[in-house]
Amino acid sequence: MDSVTIVGAGAVGHACAAALRAHGYTGRITVLGSERHRPYDRPPLCRGFLTGQTTIDELALEAPDEDLDADWQLGVPAVALNAAAHRVTLANGRTVDSDAVVIATGSAARRFATMPRGVHTLRTVEDALALREELLPGARMVVVGSGVIGLEVASTARDMGLDVTVLGSATDALCTTFGATVADAVFGLH
Ligand SMILES: Cc1cc2nc3c(=O)[nH]c(=O)nc-3n(C[C@H](O)[C@H](O)[C@H](O)COP(=O)(O)OP(=O)(O)OC[C@H]3O[C@@H](n4cnc5c(N)ncnc54)[C@H](O)[C@@H]3O)c2cc1C
């Protein structure tokens, strides 16, 4: 192979590019990302980044001295794949041809077609920045979903002085992954 296109500039897209180089691949690597950011770590989005203690630079997954010699095409989503031709088409009409295509598009939060004011999802840096604006002491917050991320947002908001209600169900990740006993213990802590 002389060229690899990785669709998705998240943790897996970054790890894939790094692994290719670590295994001696010297060909072209193109990384396509719909977000405008280089790969970043999402867990702090519901912790330190939400409170403002962690900066955006500290979220970077690339080491300061890391150079993967990749062509980063960021801020434009891929919209089509011709699998037989290994051709990816971007939303701006550009196409990228390569010997191999890696799909590393991760997952996305489910959103309303129009997000009402004061209603947030938490998946990206932009989501966290918008939510952070409203984390004011004394404000009231409802977290829908008592999985790990929902509970981390809830505890972060409590630390910041908000009045928080969590709505959960037995099908939330904490219950289905860890079972009722562990989930009950964690709910008790919260
Ligand atoms: C708030 C939060 C807290 C978390 N905390 C933890 C934790 O404590 N522990 C843990 O193990 N995991 C945690 N996770 C989950 C972890 O972040 C994910 O497992 C990880 O991000 C998955 O990486 P990924 O590269 O597969 O996908 P993603 O991180 O989703 O990256 C995929 C990338 O592809 C891009 N993309 C999607 N479609 C296209 C397209 N058509 N064209 C171009 N680009 C596209 C997306 O914009 C995104 O940048 C957390 C996630 C969040 C949101």
The ligand as a Tripos MOL2 file, in Angstrom:
@<TRIPOS>MOLECULE
LIG
   53    58     1     0     0
SMALL
NO_CHARGES

@<TRIPOS>ATOM
      1 C1        -17.9610   13.2500   27.7690 C.3       1 LIG1
      2 C2        -17.3260   11.9160   27.4940 C.ar      1 LIG1
      3 C3        -16.6560   11.2340   28.4970 C.ar      1 LIG1
      4 C4        -16.0800    9.9970   28.2480 C.ar      1 LIG1
      5 N1        -15.4220    9.3760   29.2580 N.ar      1 LIG1
      6 C5        -14.8290    8.1850   29.0180 C.ar      1 LIG1
      7 C6        -14.0800    7.5180   30.0460 C.ar      1 LIG1
      8 O1        -13.9710    8.0020   31.1690 O.2       1 LIG1
      9 N2        -13.5160    6.3260   29.7490 N.ar      1 LIG1
     10 C7        -13.6060    5.7590   28.5080 C.ar      1 LIG1
     11 O2        -13.0720    4.6700   28.2780 O.2       1 LIG1
     12 N3        -14.3110    6.3850   27.5110 N.ar      1 LIG1
     13 C8        -14.9030    7.5670   27.7430 C.ar      1 LIG1
     14 N4        -15.6110    8.1780   26.7390 N.ar      1 LIG1
     15 C9        -15.7480    7.5030   25.4520 C.3       1 LIG1
     16 C10       -14.5320    7.7430   24.5750 C.3       1 LIG1
     17 O3        -14.2980    9.1240   24.4420 O.3       1 LIG1
     18 C11       -14.8140    7.0800   23.2290 C.3       1 LIG1
     19 O4        -14.8130    5.6900   23.4340 O.3       1 LIG1
     20 C12       -13.7860    7.4620   22.2040 C.3       1 LIG1
     21 O5        -13.8740    8.8260   21.9300 O.3       1 LIG1
     22 C13       -14.0170    6.6680   20.9280 C.3       1 LIG1
     23 O6        -13.0570    7.0920   19.9800 O.3       1 LIG1
     24 P1        -13.3590    6.9680   18.4390 P.3       1 LIG1
     25 O7        -12.1590    7.5250   17.7290 O.co2     1 LIG1
     26 O8        -13.8270    5.6080   18.1090 O.co2     1 LIG1
     27 O9        -14.6310    7.8880   18.1740 O.3       1 LIG1
     28 P2        -14.8700    9.4770   18.3770 P.3       1 LIG1
     29 O10       -14.1340    9.9810   19.5770 O.co2     1 LIG1
     30 O11       -16.3350    9.6100   18.2900 O.co2     1 LIG1
     31 O12       -14.1650   10.0810   17.1010 O.3       1 LIG1
     32 C14       -14.7130    9.9300   15.8060 C.3       1 LIG1
     33 C15       -14.3760   11.1710   15.0250 C.3       1 LIG1
     34 O13       -14.8350   10.9760   13.7010 O.3       1 LIG1
     35 C16       -15.4540   12.1540   13.2580 C.3       1 LIG1
     36 N5        -16.4150   11.8320   12.2210 N.ar      1 LIG1
     37 C17       -17.6260   11.2310   12.3680 C.ar      1 LIG1
     38 N6        -18.2420   11.1070   11.1690 N.ar      1 LIG1
     39 C18       -17.3770   11.6470   10.2580 C.ar      1 LIG1
     40 C19       -17.4510   11.8290    8.8500 C.ar      1 LIG1
     41 N7        -18.5150   11.4290    8.1410 N.pl3     1 LIG1
     42 N8        -16.4040   12.4210    8.2280 N.ar      1 LIG1
     43 C20       -15.3190   12.8290    8.9330 C.ar      1 LIG1
     44 N9        -15.1990   12.6950   10.2820 N.ar      1 LIG1
     45 C21       -16.2260   12.0980   10.9100 C.ar      1 LIG1
     46 C22       -16.1140   12.7270   14.4970 C.3       1 LIG1
     47 O14       -16.3590   14.0990   14.3490 O.3       1 LIG1
     48 C23       -15.0630   12.4300   15.5580 C.3       1 LIG1
     49 O15       -14.1580   13.4850   15.6880 O.3       1 LIG1
     50 C24       -16.1920    9.4210   26.9610 C.ar      1 LIG1
     51 C25       -16.8820   10.0920   25.9390 C.ar      1 LIG1
     52 C26       -17.4290   11.3320   26.1990 C.ar      1 LIG1
     53 C27       -18.1630   12.0530   25.0800 C.3       1 LIG1
@<TRIPOS>BOND
     1     1     2 1
     2     2     3 ar
     3     2    52 ar
     4     3     4 ar
     5     4     5 ar
     6     4    50 ar
     7     5     6 ar
     8     6     7 ar
     9     6    13 1
    10     7     8 2
    11     7     9 ar
    12     9    10 ar
    13    10    11 2
    14    10    12 ar
    15    12    13 ar
    16    13    14 ar
    17    14    15 1
    18    14    50 ar
    19    15    16 1
    20    16    17 1
    21    16    18 1
    22    18    19 1
    23    18    20 1
    24    20    21 1
    25    20    22 1
    26    22    23 1
    27    23    24 1
    28    24    25 2
    29    24    26 1
    30    24    27 1
    31    27    28 1
    32    28    29 2
    33    28    30 1
    34    28    31 1
    35    31    32 1
    36    32    33 1
    37    33    34 1
    38    33    48 1
    39    34    35 1
    40    35    36 1
    41    35    46 1
    42    36    37 ar
    43    36    45 ar
    44    37    38 ar
    45    38    39 ar
    46    39    40 ar
    47    39    45 ar
    48    40    41 1
    49    40    42 ar
    50    42    43 ar
    51    43    44 ar
    52    44    45 ar
    53    46    47 1
    54    46    48 1
    55    48    49 1
    56    50    51 ar
    57    51    52 ar
    58    52    53 1
@<TRIPOS>SUBSTRUCTURE
     1 LIG1         1 GROUP 0 **** ****
